[in-house]
Amino acid sequence: MEEVIAIAIGVLAASGVWLILRPRTYQVVMGLCLLSYGVNLFIFSMGSLFIGKEPIIKDGVPHDLLNYTDPLPQALVLTAIVISFAMTALFLVVLLASRGLTGNDHVDGRELGE
């Protein structure tokens, strides 16, 4: 299970970085989204990858992390999802404004052949 999560984090992060380095703004926005998904998955995996463990304290179960899933990474990922959604919406507005002002969607405002 840990190997699959590690490979997924690596693929998402590598794809995100590769897209961020592209010259068009839409590719940069998609790269930021993929990179944020990879970071969210990384934060989520820090809270122990247990299936069937209790997320809250129950009577009769010892109070240690061997029997529970840490809820803090889940709260951090939920907050990060909301922030990345707002960031993506802002970048899309900036992308549309830049496209309207310059007439193209390149990051530096110039075509590659100029």
The first five atom37 places (N, CA, C, CB, O) and aatype in JSON, in Angstrom:
{
  "aatype": [12, 6, 6, 19, 9, 0, 9, 0, 9, 7, 19, 10, 0, 0, 15, 7, 19, 17, 10, 9, 10, 1, 14, 1, 16, 18, 5, 19, 19, 12, 7, 10, 4, 10, 10, 15, 18, 7, 19, 2, 10, 13, 9, 13, 15, 12, 7, 15, 10, 13, 9, 7, 11, 6, 14, 9, 9, 11, 3, 7, 19, 14, 8, 3, 10, 10, 2, 18, 16, 3, 14, 10, 14, 5, 0, 10, 19, 10, 16, 0, 9, 19, 9, 15, 13, 0, 12, 16, 0, 10, 13, 10, 19, 19, 10, 10, 0, 15, 1, 7, 10, 16, 7, 2, 3, 8, 19, 3, 7, 1, 6, 10, 7, 6],
  "atom_mask": [
    [1, 1, 1, 1, 1],
    [1, 1, 1, 1, 1],
    [1, 1, 1, 1, 1],
    [1, 1, 1, 1, 1],
    [1, 1, 1, 1, 1],
    [1, 1, 1, 1, 1],
    [1, 1, 1, 1, 1],
    [1, 1, 1, 1, 1],
    [1, 1, 1, 1, 1],
    [1, 1, 1, 0, 1],
    [1, 1, 1, 1, 1],
    [1, 1, 1, 1, 1],
    [1, 1, 1, 1, 1],
    [1, 1, 1, 1, 1],
    [1, 1, 1, 1, 1],
    [1, 1, 1, 0, 1],
    [1, 1, 1, 1, 1],
    [1, 1, 1, 1, 1],
    [1, 1, 1, 1, 1],
    [1, 1, 1, 1, 1],
    [1, 1, 1, 1, 1],
    [1, 1, 1, 1, 1],
    [1, 1, 1, 1, 1],
    [1, 1, 1, 1, 1],
    [1, 1, 1, 1, 1],
    [1, 1, 1, 1, 1],
    [1, 1, 1, 1, 1],
    [1, 1, 1, 1, 1],
    [1, 1, 1, 1, 1],
    [1, 1, 1, 1, 1],
    [1, 1, 1, 0, 1],
    [1, 1, 1, 1, 1],
    [1, 1, 1, 1, 1],
    [1, 1, 1, 1, 1],
    [1, 1, 1, 1, 1],
    [1, 1, 1, 1, 1],
    [1, 1, 1, 1, 1],
    [1, 1, 1, 0, 1],
    [1, 1, 1, 1, 1],
    [1, 1, 1, 1, 1],
    [1, 1, 1, 1, 1],
    [1, 1, 1, 1, 1],
    [1, 1, 1, 1, 1],
    [1, 1, 1, 1, 1],
    [1, 1, 1, 1, 1],
    [1, 1, 1, 1, 1],
    [1, 1, 1, 0, 1],
    [1, 1, 1, 1, 1],
    [1, 1, 1, 1, 1],
    [1, 1, 1, 1, 1],
    [1, 1, 1, 1, 1],
    [1, 1, 1, 0, 1],
    [1, 1, 1, 1, 1],
    [1, 1, 1, 1, 1],
    [1, 1, 1, 1, 1],
    [1, 1, 1, 1, 1],
    [1, 1, 1, 1, 1],
    [1, 1, 1, 1, 1],
    [1, 1, 1, 1, 1],
    [1, 1, 1, 0, 1],
    [1, 1, 1, 1, 1],
    [1, 1, 1, 1, 1],
    [1, 1, 1, 1, 1],
    [1, 1, 1, 1, 1],
    [1, 1, 1, 1, 1],
    [1, 1, 1, 1, 1],
    [1, 1, 1, 1, 1],
    [1, 1, 1, 1, 1],
    [1, 1, 1, 1, 1],
    [1, 1, 1, 1, 1],
    [1, 1, 1, 1, 1],
    [1, 1, 1, 1, 1],
    [1, 1, 1, 1, 1],
    [1, 1, 1, 1, 1],
    [1, 1, 1, 1, 1],
    [1, 1, 1, 1, 1],
    [1, 1, 1, 1, 1],
    [1, 1, 1, 1, 1],
    [1, 1, 1, 1, 1],
    [1, 1, 1, 1, 1],
    [1, 1, 1, 1, 1],
    [1, 1, 1, 1, 1],
    [1, 1, 1, 1, 1],
    [1, 1, 1, 1, 1],
    [1, 1, 1, 1, 1],
    [1, 1, 1, 1, 1],
    [1, 1, 1, 1, 1],
    [1, 1, 1, 1, 1],
    [1, 1, 1, 1, 1],
    [1, 1, 1, 1, 1],
    [1, 1, 1, 1, 1],
    [1, 1, 1, 1, 1],
    [1, 1, 1, 1, 1],
    [1, 1, 1, 1, 1],
    [1, 1, 1, 1, 1],
    [1, 1, 1, 1, 1],
    [1, 1, 1, 1, 1],
    [1, 1, 1, 1, 1],
    [1, 1, 1, 1, 1],
    [1, 1, 1, 0, 1],
    [1, 1, 1, 1, 1],
    [1, 1, 1, 1, 1],
    [1, 1, 1, 0, 1],
    [1, 1, 1, 1, 1],
    [1, 1, 1, 1, 1],
    [1, 1, 1, 1, 1],
    [1, 1, 1, 1, 1],
    [1, 1, 1, 1, 1],
    [1, 1, 1, 0, 1],
    [1, 1, 1, 1, 1],
    [1, 1, 1, 1, 1],
    [1, 1, 1, 1, 1],
    [1, 1, 1, 0, 1],
    [1, 1, 1, 1, 1]
  ],
  "atom_positions": [
    [[0.82, -1.2, 0.0], [0.0, 0.0, 0.0], [0.86, 1.26, 0.0], [-0.93, 0.0, 1.2], [0.58, 2.21, -0.72]],
    [[1.91, 1.26, 0.81], [2.78, 2.43, 0.9], [3.5, 2.69, -0.41], [3.78, 2.27, 2.03], [3.74, 3.84, -0.78]],
    [[3.86, 1.61, -1.12], [4.56, 1.79, -2.39], [3.66, 2.44, -3.43], [5.07, 0.45, -2.9], [4.11, 3.29, -4.2]],
    [[2.39, 2.03, -3.46], [1.44, 2.61, -4.42], [1.24, 4.09, -4.14], [0.09, 1.86, -4.37], [1.21, 4.9, -5.07]],
    [[1.09, 4.45, -2.87], [0.91, 5.85, -2.49], [2.17, 6.65, -2.84], [0.6, 5.98, -0.98], [2.06, 7.77, -3.35]],
    [[3.34, 6.1, -2.58], [4.58, 6.8, -2.89], [4.74, 7.01, -4.4], [5.78, 6.02, -2.34], [5.16, 8.08, -4.83]],
    [[4.39, 6.01, -5.19], [4.47, 6.15, -6.65], [3.47, 7.19, -7.14], [4.22, 4.8, -7.34], [3.79, 7.99, -8.02]],
    [[2.26, 7.17, -6.58], [1.24, 8.16, -6.98], [1.69, 9.57, -6.64], [-0.1, 7.85, -6.3], [1.5, 10.49, -7.44]],
    [[2.27, 9.76, -5.46], [2.77, 11.09, -5.07], [3.88, 11.52, -6.02], [3.29, 11.08, -3.62], [3.9, 12.67, -6.46]],
    [[4.79, 10.62, -6.35], [5.89, 10.94, -7.26], [5.4, 11.29, -8.66], [0.0, 0.0, 0.0], [5.89, 12.24, -9.26]],
    [[4.45, 10.53, -9.17], [3.93, 10.8, -10.52], [3.19, 12.13, -10.56], [2.99, 9.66, -10.98], [3.37, 12.91, -11.49]],
    [[2.35, 12.4, -9.55], [1.63, 13.66, -9.5], [2.58, 14.85, -9.38], [0.64, 13.67, -8.34], [2.4, 15.86, -10.06]],
    [[3.58, 14.73, -8.52], [4.53, 15.83, -8.34], [5.37, 16.05, -9.59], [5.43, 15.56, -7.13], [5.58, 17.19, -10.0]],
    [[5.86, 14.98, -10.2], [6.67, 15.11, -11.41], [5.86, 15.68, -12.57], [7.26, 13.76, -11.8], [6.35, 16.54, -13.31]],
    [[4.63, 15.21, -12.73], [3.78, 15.74, -13.8], [3.45, 17.2, -13.56], [2.49, 14.93, -13.91], [3.43, 18.0, -14.49]],
    [[3.2, 17.56, -12.3], [2.91, 18.94, -11.96], [4.08, 19.86, -12.23], [0.0, 0.0, 0.0], [3.9, 20.94, -12.78]],
    [[5.26, 19.45, -11.85], [6.45, 20.29, -12.11], [6.7, 20.42, -13.6], [7.7, 19.69, -11.41], [7.03, 21.5, -14.08]],
    [[6.54, 19.32, -14.33], [6.75, 19.38, -15.79], [5.76, 20.34, -16.44], [6.62, 17.98, -16.42], [6.14, 21.11, -17.32]],
    [[4.5, 20.31, -16.02], [3.5, 21.21, -16.59], [3.72, 22.66, -16.16], [2.11, 20.76, -16.19], [3.42, 23.57, -16.93]],
    [[4.22, 22.88, -14.96], [4.49, 24.24, -14.51], [5.57, 24.9, -15.38], [4.93, 24.25, -13.03], [5.56, 26.11, -15.58]],
    [[6.49, 24.1, -15.89], [7.58, 24.63, -16.71], [7.2, 24.83, -18.17], [8.77, 23.71, -16.63], [8.05, 25.23, -18.97]],
    [[5.96, 24.56, -18.55], [5.5, 24.74, -19.92], [5.23, 26.22, -20.2], [4.22, 23.9, -20.18], [5.04, 26.99, -19.26]],
    [[5.22, 26.63, -21.48], [5.09, 28.06, -21.78], [3.67, 28.61, -21.77], [5.68, 28.33, -23.11], [3.5, 29.83, -21.75]],
    [[2.65, 27.77, -21.78], [1.27, 28.27, -21.86], [0.64, 28.31, -20.47], [0.43, 27.39, -22.8], [0.92, 27.47, -19.62]],
    [[-0.22, 29.3, -20.26], [-0.78, 29.52, -18.93], [-1.72, 28.4, -18.49], [-1.52, 30.84, -18.89], [-1.75, 28.06, -17.31]],
    [[-2.48, 27.82, -19.4], [-3.39, 26.74, -19.02], [-2.59, 25.54, -18.51], [-4.28, 26.33, -20.21], [-3.01, 24.88, -17.56]],
    [[-1.47, 25.24, -19.13], [-0.64, 24.14, -18.69], [-0.04, 24.43, -17.31], [0.48, 23.88, -19.7], [0.12, 23.52, -16.5]],
    [[0.28, 25.69, -17.05], [0.8, 26.06, -15.74], [-0.27, 25.86, -14.67], [1.29, 27.53, -15.75], [0.03, 25.36, -13.58]],
    [[-1.5, 26.25, -14.96], [-2.59, 26.07, -14.0], [-2.83, 24.58, -13.74], [-3.9, 26.74, -14.52], [-3.01, 24.18, -12.59]],
    [[-2.83, 23.77, -14.78], [-3.02, 22.33, -14.59], [-1.85, 21.72, -13.8], [-3.16, 21.62, -15.96], [-2.05, 20.82, -12.99]],
    [[-0.64, 22.22, -14.04], [0.52, 21.75, -13.27], [0.41, 22.09, -11.8], [0.0, 0.0, 0.0], [0.76, 21.27, -10.95]],
    [[-0.08, 23.28, -11.49], [-0.29, 23.65, -10.1], [-1.35, 22.78, -9.44], [-0.69, 25.12, -9.99], [-1.22, 22.42, -8.27]],
    [[-2.38, 22.44, -10.2], [-3.42, 21.54, -9.66], [-2.85, 20.16, -9.36], [-4.6, 21.42, -10.65], [-3.09, 19.61, -8.29]],
    [[-2.09, 19.6, -10.3], [-1.5, 18.28, -10.08], [-0.52, 18.29, -8.92], [-0.81, 17.78, -11.34], [-0.48, 17.35, -8.12]],
    [[0.27, 19.35, -8.82], [1.22, 19.46, -7.73], [0.5, 19.56, -6.39], [2.14, 20.67, -7.93], [0.94, 18.97, -5.4]],
    [[-0.6, 20.31, -6.34], [-1.35, 20.4, -5.08], [-1.99, 19.06, -4.74], [-2.42, 21.5, -5.18], [-2.08, 18.72, -3.56]],
    [[-2.44, 18.3, -5.74], [-2.98, 16.96, -5.46], [-1.9, 16.06, -4.87], [-3.56, 16.33, -6.76], [-2.16, 15.3, -3.94]],
    [[-0.69, 16.13, -5.42], [0.41, 15.34, -4.89], [0.76, 15.71, -3.46], [0.0, 0.0, 0.0], [1.0, 14.84, -2.62]],
    [[0.77, 17.01, -3.17], [1.06, 17.46, -1.81], [-0.06, 17.05, -0.86], [1.25, 18.99, -1.78], [0.21, 16.65, 0.28]],
    [[-1.31, 17.15, -1.3], [-2.42, 16.71, -0.46], [-2.32, 15.23, -0.15], [-3.76, 17.02, -1.14], [-2.55, 14.82, 0.99]],
    [[-2.0, 14.43, -1.13], [-1.84, 12.99, -0.91], [-0.69, 12.7, 0.05], [-1.61, 12.27, -2.24], [-0.78, 11.79, 0.87]],
    [[0.39, 13.49, -0.06], [1.53, 13.33, 0.85], [1.13, 13.67, 2.28], [2.7, 14.23, 0.4], [1.45, 12.92, 3.21]],
    [[0.43, 14.79, 2.47], [-0.01, 15.17, 3.81], [-0.97, 14.12, 4.37], [-0.69, 16.56, 3.79], [-0.88, 13.76, 5.55]],
    [[-1.88, 13.64, 3.54], [-2.84, 12.64, 3.98], [-2.14, 11.35, 4.39], [-3.86, 12.36, 2.88], [-2.56, 10.7, 5.35]],
    [[-1.09, 10.98, 3.68], [-0.39, 9.73, 4.01], [0.44, 9.85, 5.28], [0.51, 9.33, 2.86], [0.83, 8.83, 5.86]],
    [[0.72, 11.07, 5.73], [1.47, 11.25, 6.97], [0.66, 10.84, 8.2], [1.92, 12.71, 7.11], [1.23, 10.6, 9.26]],
    [[-0.66, 10.75, 8.08], [-1.52, 10.42, 9.21], [-1.73, 8.94, 9.41], [0.0, 0.0, 0.0], [-2.74, 8.56, 10.0]],
    [[-0.88, 8.1, 8.96], [-0.93, 6.65, 9.03], [-1.97, 6.09, 8.07], [-1.24, 6.2, 10.44], [-3.11, 6.56, 8.02]],
    [[-1.57, 5.11, 7.34], [-2.44, 4.52, 6.32], [-3.04, 3.23, 6.87], [-1.64, 4.23, 5.0], [-2.61, 2.13, 6.53]],
    [[-4.05, 3.38, 7.73], [-4.72, 2.23, 8.31], [-6.13, 2.14, 7.76], [-4.74, 2.33, 9.85], [-6.82, 3.15, 7.63]],
    [[-6.55, 0.94, 7.44], [-7.92, 0.71, 7.0], [-8.67, 0.07, 8.15], [-7.97, -0.19, 5.71], [-8.22, -0.92, 8.72]],
    [[-9.81, 0.65, 8.5], [-10.63, 0.09, 9.57], [-10.27, 0.56, 10.96], [0.0, 0.0, 0.0], [-10.81, 0.03, 11.93]],
    [[-9.38, 1.54, 11.1], [-9.05, 2.08, 12.42], [-10.0, 3.22, 12.76], [-7.58, 2.57, 12.46], [-10.55, 3.86, 11.87]],
    [[-10.17, 3.46, 14.04], [-11.1, 4.48, 14.51], [-10.47, 5.88, 14.39], [-11.5, 4.2, 15.97], [-9.33, 6.07, 14.8]],
    [[-11.21, 6.86, 13.82], [-10.69, 8.21, 13.76], [-10.91, 9.0, 15.04], [-11.32, 8.94, 12.61], [-10.29, 10.05, 15.23]],
    [[-11.79, 8.51, 15.93], [-12.07, 9.2, 17.19], [-11.87, 8.23, 18.34], [-13.51, 9.78, 17.2], [-11.84, 7.01, 18.14]],
    [[-11.73, 8.77, 19.54], [-11.47, 7.94, 20.73], [-12.76, 7.25, 21.15], [-10.91, 8.8, 21.9], [-13.82, 7.87, 21.25]],
    [[-12.66, 5.94, 21.41], [-13.82, 5.15, 21.86], [-13.45, 4.47, 23.18], [-14.24, 4.08, 20.78], [-12.28, 4.24, 23.48]],
    [[-14.47, 4.17, 23.95], [-14.26, 3.47, 25.22], [-13.8, 2.04, 24.97], [-15.55, 3.47, 26.08], [-14.28, 1.37, 24.05]],
    [[-12.86, 1.58, 25.78], [-12.38, 0.21, 25.68], [-11.22, 0.02, 24.72], [0.0, 0.0, 0.0], [-10.69, -1.08, 24.61]],
    [[-10.82, 1.07, 24.01], [-9.69, 0.99, 23.08], [-8.54, 1.8, 23.67], [-10.09, 1.51, 21.64], [-8.75, 2.95, 24.05]],
    [[-7.33, 1.23, 23.75], [-6.2, 1.99, 24.32], [-5.94, 3.29, 23.54], [-4.92, 1.12, 24.31], [-6.12, 3.35, 22.32]],
    [[-5.51, 4.33, 24.28], [-5.31, 5.64, 23.69], [-3.89, 5.78, 23.15], [-5.6, 6.74, 24.72], [-3.05, 6.44, 23.76]],
    [[-3.61, 5.16, 22.01], [-2.33, 5.34, 21.33], [-2.57, 5.31, 19.83], [-1.29, 4.24, 21.75], [-3.65, 4.94, 19.38]],
    [[-1.56, 5.69, 19.05], [-1.72, 5.78, 17.6], [-1.72, 4.43, 16.91], [-0.62, 6.63, 17.03], [-1.9, 4.37, 15.69]],
    [[-1.52, 3.35, 17.64], [-1.61, 2.03, 17.02], [-3.06, 1.65, 16.74], [-0.96, 0.98, 17.91], [-3.32, 0.81, 15.89]],
    [[-3.99, 2.27, 17.45], [-5.4, 1.92, 17.31], [-6.24, 3.01, 16.66], [-5.97, 1.6, 18.66], [-7.44, 2.81, 16.42]],
    [[-5.64, 4.14, 16.38], [-6.39, 5.28, 15.83], [-5.69, 5.86, 14.62], [-6.57, 6.36, 16.89], [-4.49, 5.69, 14.43]],
    [[-6.48, 6.54, 13.79], [-5.94, 7.31, 12.68], [-5.84, 8.76, 13.12], [-6.82, 7.16, 11.39], [-6.77, 9.29, 13.73]],
    [[-4.72, 9.4, 12.81], [-4.51, 10.79, 13.22], [-5.44, 11.71, 12.42], [-3.02, 11.2, 13.01], [-5.36, 11.72, 11.19]],
    [[-6.31, 12.48, 13.07], [-7.24, 13.34, 12.34], [-6.64, 14.66, 11.85], [-8.41, 13.64, 13.2], [-7.25, 15.32, 11.01]],
    [[-5.47, 15.05, 12.35], [-4.88, 16.32, 11.96], [-4.54, 16.39, 10.48], [-3.63, 16.58, 12.78], [-4.87, 17.39, 9.85]],
    [[-3.89, 15.37, 9.87], [-3.64, 15.45, 8.42], [-4.92, 15.51, 7.6], [-2.83, 14.26, 7.98], [-4.94, 16.14, 6.54]],
    [[-5.98, 14.88, 8.07], [-7.25, 14.95, 7.34], [-7.79, 16.37, 7.36], [-8.27, 13.99, 7.95], [-8.32, 16.83, 6.35]],
    [[-7.68, 17.06, 8.48], [-8.12, 18.45, 8.56], [-7.23, 19.36, 7.71], [-8.12, 18.92, 10.03], [-7.73, 20.29, 7.07]],
    [[-5.93, 19.09, 7.69], [-5.02, 19.89, 6.87], [-5.31, 19.72, 5.38], [-3.58, 19.52, 7.17], [-5.27, 20.69, 4.63]],
    [[-5.6, 18.5, 4.96], [-5.9, 18.25, 3.56], [-7.21, 18.91, 3.17], [-5.96, 16.74, 3.28], [-7.33, 19.46, 2.07]],
    [[-8.19, 18.87, 4.05], [-9.46, 19.53, 3.75], [-9.26, 21.03, 3.57], [-10.49, 19.26, 4.88], [-9.83, 21.63, 2.66]],
    [[-8.45, 21.63, 4.43], [-8.13, 23.06, 4.29], [-7.35, 23.32, 3.02], [-7.34, 23.55, 5.5], [-7.61, 24.31, 2.33]],
    [[-6.41, 22.45, 2.68], [-5.62, 22.63, 1.47], [-6.46, 22.5, 0.21], [-4.49, 21.63, 1.43], [-6.19, 23.18, -0.78]],
    [[-7.46, 21.64, 0.22], [-8.36, 21.5, -0.93], [-9.11, 22.8, -1.17], [-9.34, 20.33, -0.72], [-9.24, 23.24, -2.31]],
    [[-9.61, 23.4, -0.1], [-10.34, 24.66, -0.24], [-9.43, 25.76, -0.75], [-10.96, 25.06, 1.1], [-9.82, 26.54, -1.62]],
    [[-8.22, 25.83, -0.22], [-7.27, 26.86, -0.66], [-6.87, 26.65, -2.11], [-6.03, 26.86, 0.23], [-6.78, 27.61, -2.87]],
    [[-6.63, 25.41, -2.52], [-6.24, 25.15, -3.92], [-7.38, 25.44, -4.87], [-5.77, 23.7, -4.08], [-7.14, 25.88, -6.0]],
    [[-8.63, 25.21, -4.45], [-9.78, 25.56, -5.28], [-9.84, 27.07, -5.5], [-11.08, 25.06, -4.64], [-10.05, 27.52, -6.63]],
    [[-9.66, 27.85, -4.44], [-9.66, 29.31, -4.57], [-8.49, 29.79, -5.41], [-9.62, 29.96, -3.18], [-8.63, 30.72, -6.21]],
    [[-7.32, 29.17, -5.24], [-6.14, 29.55, -6.01], [-6.36, 29.25, -7.5], [-4.89, 28.82, -5.48], [-5.97, 30.05, -8.35]],
    [[-6.96, 28.11, -7.81], [-7.22, 27.76, -9.2], [-8.22, 28.74, -9.83], [-7.75, 26.33, -9.29], [-8.05, 29.14, -10.98]],
    [[-9.25, 29.11, -9.09], [-10.22, 30.08, -9.6], [-9.55, 31.42, -9.87], [-11.38, 30.26, -8.6], [-9.82, 32.05, -10.89]],
    [[-8.68, 31.86, -8.97], [-7.95, 33.12, -9.17], [-7.05, 33.03, -10.4], [-7.12, 33.48, -7.93], [-7.02, 33.96, -11.21]],
    [[-6.32, 31.94, -10.55], [-5.42, 31.79, -11.7], [-6.2, 31.74, -13.01], [-4.58, 30.53, -11.56], [-5.72, 32.24, -14.02]],
    [[-7.38, 31.13, -13.0], [-8.18, 31.11, -14.23], [-8.66, 32.51, -14.61], [-9.39, 30.17, -14.06], [-8.72, 32.84, -15.79]],
    [[-9.0, 33.33, -13.62], [-9.39, 34.71, -13.9], [-8.2, 35.49, -14.45], [-9.93, 35.4, -12.63], [-8.34, 36.26, -15.4]],
    [[-7.03, 35.3, -13.87], [-5.82, 35.97, -14.37], [-5.49, 35.47, -15.77], [-4.63, 35.72, -13.41], [-5.07, 36.26, -16.62]],
    [[-5.67, 34.17, -16.03], [-5.43, 33.61, -17.35], [-6.34, 34.26, -18.39], [-5.65, 32.1, -17.34], [-5.88, 34.64, -19.46]],
    [[-7.63, 34.39, -18.08], [-8.56, 35.01, -19.02], [-8.25, 36.48, -19.23], [-9.99, 34.85, -18.51], [-8.35, 36.97, -20.36]],
    [[-7.88, 37.2, -18.18], [-7.53, 38.61, -18.33], [-6.27, 38.77, -19.16], [-7.34, 39.27, -16.95], [-6.2, 39.65, -20.02]],
    [[-5.28, 37.93, -18.93], [-4.04, 37.99, -19.7], [-4.29, 37.65, -21.16], [-3.0, 37.04, -19.11], [-3.73, 38.28, -22.05]],
    [[-5.13, 36.66, -21.4], [-5.49, 36.29, -22.77], [-6.2, 37.44, -23.48], [-6.38, 35.03, -22.79], [-5.95, 37.69, -24.66]],
    [[-7.09, 38.13, -22.77], [-7.8, 39.25, -23.37], [-6.91, 40.45, -23.65], [0.0, 0.0, 0.0], [-7.1, 41.15, -24.64]],
    [[-5.93, 40.7, -22.78], [-5.06, 41.86, -22.95], [-3.96, 41.64, -23.98], [-4.44, 42.24, -21.63], [-3.64, 42.54, -24.75]],
    [[-3.37, 40.45, -23.99], [-2.23, 40.2, -24.87], [-2.61, 39.49, -26.16], [-1.2, 39.38, -24.13], [-1.88, 39.59, -27.15]],
    [[-3.72, 38.78, -26.18], [-4.13, 38.07, -27.39], [-3.55, 36.68, -27.51], [0.0, 0.0, 0.0], [-3.86, 35.97, -28.47]],
    [[-2.71, 36.25, -26.57], [-2.21, 34.88, -26.57], [-2.17, 34.38, -25.13], [-0.81, 34.78, -27.24], [-2.41, 35.14, -24.19]],
    [[-1.85, 33.11, -24.97], [-1.87, 32.54, -23.62], [-0.5, 32.06, -23.16], [-2.84, 31.39, -23.56], [-0.39, 31.1, -22.39]],
    [[0.55, 32.71, -23.63], [1.89, 32.35, -23.19], [2.2, 33.03, -21.87], [2.94, 32.73, -24.25], [1.7, 34.12, -21.6]],
    [[3.02, 32.4, -21.06], [3.33, 32.92, -19.73], [4.02, 34.26, -19.8], [4.2, 31.93, -18.97], [3.71, 35.15, -19.01]],
    [[4.95, 34.43, -20.73], [5.68, 35.7, -20.84], [5.01, 36.67, -21.8], [7.1, 35.45, -21.28], [5.52, 37.77, -21.99]],
    [[3.87, 36.31, -22.42], [3.15, 37.2, -23.3], [3.66, 37.22, -24.73], [0.0, 0.0, 0.0], [3.15, 37.97, -25.56]],
    [[4.67, 36.4, -25.03], [5.23, 36.36, -26.38], [5.08, 34.98, -26.98], [6.71, 36.76, -26.36], [5.02, 33.98, -26.26]],
    [[5.02, 34.92, -28.29], [5.04, 33.63, -28.99], [6.45, 33.07, -28.9], [4.59, 33.76, -30.49], [7.4, 33.82, -28.65]],
    [[6.59, 31.78, -29.12], [7.91, 31.14, -29.0], [8.88, 31.59, -30.09], [7.76, 29.63, -29.05], [10.08, 31.61, -29.85]],
    [[8.41, 31.94, -31.25], [9.29, 32.3, -32.35], [9.76, 33.74, -32.35], [0.0, 0.0, 0.0], [10.57, 34.12, -33.2]],
    [[9.27, 34.57, -31.43], [9.62, 35.99, -31.44], [10.98, 36.24, -30.88], [8.61, 36.79, -30.67], [11.43, 37.38, -30.81]]
  ]
}
